Amino acid sequence: MFVPTIKYKRVSEQTKEKENKEVEIKRVELEVPKADPEPENVLDSENKESLDEVLVVVEPSIEVDPIDKERIVITLSTGKQYKADRYCPHAGADLSFHGIIGEDDYPPEIGPILTCGIHYWEFVLDRQGVGHNGMVSIEACPVTCKSGSSKLEW
């Protein structure tokens, strides 16, 4: 004889449990703490000097380089930028569309990577975009911008 191992609740039992829970929820009242009417001034004279050291977090992005349409500009969340080849050396996928930025995928000594979303080839940005066991590269290099001009740092 077959004995089921899963025990089911009857529909009427489930509705009674739901009704009891709803009644308990209605009885509970929440007390919301009152907010201070005036927040403290965050930028006092001591903090104004250290305002320059505040880290600006930006959404990581990949854009086509406006100067050279065959290259892309990769911006990390820290604001650091890299220029690299636009197309994956494996199958020619457009990395401006299929590229995935991985900032915390590997330890800091390896650094951020760019992954091709088609076949998942990874390129290390801090090591000139080398990928696939050092066999290929997307020629990545950091970009430093001073006084409005773009300069590649090799």
N, C-alpha and C positions, 0 to 999 in steps of 0.2 A: 504494500500500500504506500502511496506517495504522501509524504508529510512535508508541507511547505516550510522552508526555513525563514522566510520573511513574514513577519506579522504585520498585518494592515490594521489601521484604525478605521472604525466606521465613520461615515460622513457626519452623522449626528454628534459623535464625540468631538470631532474636530471643530465644528461650529460652536459647541459649548465652550471649548477651550479659548477660542478666539473672542467670544463675548466676555469671558472672565478677564482676559488680558486687556480688552478695551476699557472695561470698568476700572481696572487698576490704573491704567494710564490716565484716565480722566481724573482720578482722585489725587494724583501727584501734582503738586504745584512747584514750579521752578522759581527760585529766587535769583534774580539777575543783579550782580553787583553794580552799584552806581559808578559811572565814569567820572573822572575828575573834570571839573568844568574848564580848567585851563591847563593844558599840558606844559611840562617844563620846557624851557627854551634849550634846544639841543645845541645850537650854535652859540655858545658863550665864547668869551675871548680866548679861553684855553683851547677849545676845540677848533677854532677857525684856522689855526696854524696847521693842524693835522688833517684838514679837509683835503689837501692835495694828495694825501696818501691813500685816500679811499679807493677801493677796487671797484671799477665799473664792470658790471656783468652784462654781456651782450648775448643775444641769441646766436648760436653758431650758424654760419651760413656759407653757401657756395654760390659765387656769382661769376659770370663770364667777364674776363678782363676787358675793360672798355678800350684799351690800347691795342691788345692783341687778341683776336677772337679765337685763337688756337690754344689759349691759356685760361686758367680760372684763378680767382682770388678766393682763398679759404680763410674765413674769419672765425677764430675760436671764441669761446665765451669770455676769455680774459682780454680780448681785443687784439691779440697777436694775429698777424696775417701772414699767409704764405701764398706764393704764386706757384702754379704747377701746370703740367700739360692737361689739356681739356679731355683728351680721349684716353681710355684704358689701353695699355699696350697689348693686353691679352686678346680681346675681341673687338676693340674699338668702341666700347660703350661710352656715351657722353657722361662724364663725371659731374658736369654741372647739373644734370638731371638725376642721375642714378647714384651719385656719390653720397656716402654716409660718413659723417665725422664722428670719430671715437676718441674722446679726450681722456677718459678714465678706463679704457679697456685694458691697458697694459700699465706696468709700473712706471714711475716718473723717469727712470733712466732710459726707457725706450721712447716715451713721449707720445704725442697725439698721432693718430693714424687716419688715413682716408681709405675707406673700403668701397670697392666697386660693388654696387648692389645687384649686379647681374650674376656674376660667378664668385663673388665674395673674395676677390683678391685684395690684400691689404698692402698699403704703402705707408712707410714711416716718414712723417713730414720732417722731423728733426734730422733725418739721415738722407737728405736729398731725394726723398720719395722712393727709396729702394724698397722693392717688394719681391715676393716669390723667391725667397732664399738668395737674394742678391743678384738674380738673373736679369731683372728688368727694373726700370725706374720711370717715374713720371716727372723727373727733373724739378722737384720741389725746392724752393728756397724761401727763407723768411724775407718779409718786406719791412723796411724801416722807412717811416715817413717823418721828415724833419722839414720845417718851414714850407709845408705845402707841396713838396716835390716827392715823388716816389723813387726810392733808390733800392735796388736789390742788394742784399747783403750775402755775399758768397762765402 
